């Protein structure tokens, strides 16, 4: 079956949706692992386990870092914050570790003020994505229902109804994400003043 991915764009303290839409990227951490290009699962797990002063949540991140790096160009990814589907995209670029995203604040923290409950995140693991706003009501319904569950920052969507809809009705095969999304959405052209995608 063709893979459909889901990326979490922050939490209650940090909204990264507008950043990802504006940059045409998806980002994850922990960046303290440094570049993971060419590393196997054991080597990535070793890097994760040796993060100095790491957050306990980081210890489980080796699996999703591997999935993020190895997801294929042409595959579909859903951008969500909480349970809200903000955009759907197609992966168009290989994995890249970028120091540009060493300290990422919430999009709304324009002054980049460090607060005790809102420290910057290190999100140097990046992939290029073309983001689309869904314009088809049926597609929107399937995607919104299909992204529930799980707290991982990056994982495969397991919802069989969404998979069947994409594969059987739209012909998604894991390589033609752009073609499929052009049928049901419009390419994003940035965000409005509220941080929502515009086409």
C-alpha positions as CSV (number, residue, x, y, z in Angstrom):
1,X,0.0,0.0,0.0
2,X,1.1,3.6,-0.7
3,X,2.3,5.5,2.3
4,X,0.4,8.5,3.7
5,X,2.3,10.5,6.3
6,X,1.3,12.8,9.1
7,X,3.4,15.5,10.7
8,X,2.6,17.3,13.9
9,X,3.3,21.1,13.6
10,X,3.7,21.9,17.3
11,X,1.8,21.8,20.5
12,X,-0.3,24.1,22.7
13,X,2.8,26.4,23.3
14,X,4.2,26.3,19.8
15,X,2.4,26.8,16.4
16,X,4.7,25.9,13.5
17,X,2.0,25.6,10.8
18,X,2.7,29.0,9.2
19,X,6.4,28.5,9.2
20,X,6.2,25.2,7.4
21,X,3.7,26.6,4.9
22,X,5.8,29.7,4.2
23,X,9.0,27.8,3.8
24,X,7.6,24.9,1.8
25,X,9.1,22.5,4.3
26,X,8.3,20.0,7.1
27,X,10.6,20.1,10.1
28,X,11.2,17.8,13.1
29,X,13.6,17.4,15.9
30,X,15.5,16.6,18.0
31,X,18.2,18.3,16.0
32,X,20.8,17.5,18.6
33,X,21.4,14.2,16.8
34,X,23.1,16.1,14.0
35,X,22.8,14.9,10.4
36,X,21.4,11.4,10.1
37,X,22.1,10.9,6.4
38,X,23.2,7.3,5.7
39,X,22.8,6.1,9.3
40,X,21.0,2.9,10.1
41,X,18.4,2.6,12.8
42,X,20.9,1.4,15.5
43,X,23.2,4.4,14.8
44,X,20.2,6.8,14.9
45,X,19.0,5.3,18.2
46,X,22.5,5.6,19.6
47,X,22.6,9.3,18.7
48,X,19.1,9.9,20.2
49,X,20.1,8.1,23.5
50,X,23.2,10.3,23.8
51,X,21.6,13.7,23.5
52,X,23.0,15.8,26.3
53,X,20.3,17.0,28.7
54,X,17.7,15.5,26.4
55,X,14.0,15.6,26.9
56,X,12.7,12.2,27.9
57,X,10.3,12.4,24.9
58,X,13.4,12.5,22.6
59,X,14.3,8.9,23.6
60,X,11.5,7.5,21.4
61,X,12.3,9.6,18.4
62,X,14.7,7.3,16.5
63,X,11.8,5.5,14.7
64,X,10.1,8.6,13.4
65,X,13.5,10.2,12.5
66,X,14.2,7.2,10.3
67,X,10.7,7.4,8.7
68,X,11.1,11.1,8.1
69,X,14.4,10.7,6.4
70,X,13.3,7.7,4.3
71,X,9.9,8.8,3.2
72,X,9.8,8.9,-0.6
73,X,9.4,11.9,-2.9
74,X,5.9,11.8,-4.3
75,X,4.3,10.6,-1.1
76,X,1.5,12.5,0.6
77,X,1.9,14.1,4.0
78,X,-0.8,15.7,6.2
79,X,0.1,18.9,8.2
80,X,-1.8,18.9,11.5
81,X,-1.8,20.9,14.7
82,X,-3.7,19.0,17.4
83,X,-6.6,17.4,15.5
84,X,-6.9,20.1,12.8
85,X,-5.8,19.3,9.3
86,X,-4.3,22.6,8.0
87,X,-2.9,21.5,4.7
88,X,-1.9,18.3,2.7
89,X,1.3,18.1,0.8
90,X,3.5,16.1,-1.5
91,X,7.2,15.4,-0.5
92,X,9.4,16.9,-3.2
93,X,12.9,16.9,-1.6
94,X,15.3,14.5,0.0
95,X,16.2,14.7,3.6
96,X,18.4,17.6,4.6
97,X,19.9,18.6,8.0
98,X,19.7,22.5,8.2
99,X,21.3,24.6,10.9
100,X,18.8,27.4,9.9
101,X,16.3,25.8,12.2
102,X,18.5,25.3,15.3
103,X,16.2,27.6,17.4
104,X,12.6,27.6,16.3
105,X,10.0,29.6,18.2
106,X,6.3,29.7,17.8
107,X,5.3,31.6,14.7
108,X,3.5,34.1,17.0
109,X,6.5,34.7,19.2
110,X,7.8,37.4,16.8
111,X,10.2,38.8,19.4
112,X,11.7,35.4,19.9
113,X,11.4,35.9,23.7
114,X,12.5,32.9,25.7
115,X,9.9,31.9,28.2
116,X,10.1,29.1,30.8
117,X,7.2,27.3,29.2
118,X,8.1,28.1,25.6
119,X,11.8,27.5,24.9
120,X,12.9,27.2,21.3
121,X,12.9,23.9,19.6
122,X,15.8,22.4,17.6
123,X,14.2,21.2,14.3
124,X,17.1,20.8,11.9
125,X,15.7,17.7,10.1
126,X,14.0,19.0,7.0
127,X,12.2,17.9,3.8
128,X,10.8,20.1,1.0
129,X,7.0,19.8,0.6
130,X,4.5,21.4,-1.8
131,X,1.5,22.2,0.3
132,X,-2.1,22.3,-0.9
133,X,-5.3,23.6,0.6
134,X,-8.1,21.0,0.2
135,X,-11.0,22.4,-1.8
136,X,-13.0,19.2,-2.3
137,X,-15.5,18.6,0.5
138,X,-15.3,14.8,0.3
139,X,-11.5,14.9,0.5
140,X,-11.6,17.3,3.4
141,X,-13.9,14.9,5.3
142,X,-11.7,11.9,4.7
143,X,-8.5,13.7,5.7
144,X,-10.0,15.3,8.8
145,X,-11.3,11.9,10.0
146,X,-8.2,10.0,9.0
147,X,-5.6,11.9,11.0
148,X,-6.9,11.3,14.6
149,X,-4.8,9.4,17.1
150,X,-1.2,9.2,18.1
151,X,1.2,11.8,19.4
152,X,4.2,11.1,17.3
153,X,5.6,14.0,15.4
154,X,5.9,12.1,12.2
155,X,4.3,8.7,11.4
156,X,2.2,6.9,8.8
157,X,-1.5,7.4,8.7
158,X,-3.2,4.1,9.4
159,X,-6.8,5.0,8.6
160,X,-8.1,2.5,6.0
161,X,-11.0,4.7,4.8
162,X,-8.6,7.5,3.9
163,X,-6.2,5.1,2.2
164,X,-9.0,3.4,0.2
165,X,-10.3,6.9,-0.9
166,X,-6.9,8.0,-2.1
167,X,-5.9,4.7,-3.8
168,X,-9.2,3.5,-5.2
169,X,-11.0,6.8,-6.1
170,X,-8.0,9.0,-6.9
171,X,-5.4,6.5,-8.1
172,X,-2.7,7.3,-5.4
173,X,0.2,4.9,-5.7
174,X,2.9,6.5,-3.5
175,X,4.7,8.3,-6.4
176,X,2.0,10.6,-7.8
177,X,1.0,12.7,-4.8
178,X,1.2,16.0,-6.7
179,X,-1.2,14.7,-9.4
180,X,-3.6,13.4,-6.8
181,X,-3.6,16.7,-4.7
182,X,-4.1,18.8,-7.8
183,X,-7.5,17.0,-8.3
184,X,-8.7,17.9,-4.8
185,X,-6.8,21.1,-3.7
186,X,-5.0,24.3,-4.7
187,X,-1.3,24.9,-4.2
188,X,-0.7,27.2,-1.2
189,X,0.8,30.7,-1.8
190,X,1.8,31.4,1.8
191,X,-0.4,32.3,4.9
192,X,-2.8,35.1,5.9
193,X,-2.4,37.3,8.9
194,X,-4.0,34.6,11.1
195,X,-1.5,31.9,10.0
196,X,-3.9,30.0,7.7
197,X,-2.9,28.9,4.2
198,X,-3.9,30.9,1.2
199,X,-4.0,29.8,-2.4
